[in-house]
Amino acid sequence: MEFDALKKVMANILGMDPNEVKMDMTFLNDLGADSLDVYQIVMGVEEELGISIPTEPLEKITTVREAVELIKSVK
């Protein structure tokens, strides 16, 4: 569920097919997402899932897997 929501939001913001998103991808190198993109993705996931994600841990998130784990930790 968390991964699906993340893929949906990422696809919308980054203009890609959600099926292309894999857990081991990095935001910067594999997806070409900068820090602003990551914050937009987080805000989209918050809205999609009705949760609040703390901003402090976001600076350490580099992969899709880490993002999914963060989302799971606040649900």
Contacts in CASP RR format, 6 or more apart in sequence:
PFRMAT RR
TARGET T0000
AUTHOR 0000-0000-0000
METHOD contacts of the structure
MODEL  1
MEFDALKKVMANILGMDPNEVKMDMTFLNDLGADSLDVYQIVMGVEEELG
ISIPTEPLEKITTVREAVELIKSVK
1 49 0 8 1.000
2 49 0 8 1.000
2 68 0 8 1.000
2 71 0 8 1.000
2 72 0 8 1.000
2 75 0 8 1.000
3 23 0 8 1.000
3 64 0 8 1.000
3 68 0 8 1.000
5 45 0 8 1.000
5 48 0 8 1.000
5 49 0 8 1.000
5 71 0 8 1.000
6 21 0 8 1.000
6 41 0 8 1.000
6 45 0 8 1.000
6 64 0 8 1.000
6 67 0 8 1.000
6 68 0 8 1.000
6 71 0 8 1.000
7 18 0 8 1.000
7 19 0 8 1.000
7 21 0 8 1.000
8 18 0 8 1.000
8 48 0 8 1.000
9 41 0 8 1.000
9 44 0 8 1.000
9 45 0 8 1.000
9 48 0 8 1.000
10 16 0 8 1.000
10 18 0 8 1.000
10 21 0 8 1.000
10 31 0 8 1.000
10 33 0 8 1.000
10 41 0 8 1.000
10 64 0 8 1.000
11 17 0 8 1.000
11 18 0 8 1.000
11 20 0 8 1.000
11 21 0 8 1.000
13 33 0 8 1.000
13 37 0 8 1.000
13 40 0 8 1.000
13 41 0 8 1.000
13 44 0 8 1.000
14 31 0 8 1.000
14 32 0 8 1.000
14 33 0 8 1.000
14 37 0 8 1.000
14 41 0 8 1.000
16 31 0 8 1.000
21 31 0 8 1.000
21 64 0 8 1.000
22 64 0 8 1.000
23 63 0 8 1.000
23 64 0 8 1.000
23 65 0 8 1.000
23 68 0 8 1.000
24 63 0 8 1.000
24 64 0 8 1.000
24 65 0 8 1.000
25 31 0 8 1.000
25 63 0 8 1.000
25 64 0 8 1.000
26 62 0 8 1.000
26 63 0 8 1.000
26 64 0 8 1.000
27 33 0 8 1.000
27 37 0 8 1.000
27 38 0 8 1.000
27 61 0 8 1.000
27 62 0 8 1.000
27 63 0 8 1.000
27 64 0 8 1.000
27 67 0 8 1.000
28 34 0 8 1.000
28 62 0 8 1.000
31 64 0 8 1.000
33 41 0 8 1.000
38 58 0 8 1.000
38 61 0 8 1.000
39 55 0 8 1.000
39 58 0 8 1.000
41 67 0 8 1.000
42 53 0 8 1.000
42 55 0 8 1.000
42 58 0 8 1.000
42 67 0 8 1.000
45 51 0 8 1.000
45 53 0 8 1.000
45 71 0 8 1.000
46 52 0 8 1.000
46 53 0 8 1.000
49 71 0 8 1.000
49 75 0 8 1.000
51 71 0 8 1.000
51 74 0 8 1.000
51 75 0 8 1.000
52 74 0 8 1.000
53 70 0 8 1.000
53 71 0 8 1.000
53 74 0 8 1.000
54 74 0 8 1.000
57 70 0 8 1.000
58 70 0 8 1.000
60 66 0 8 1.000
61 67 0 8 1.000
61 70 0 8 1.000
END
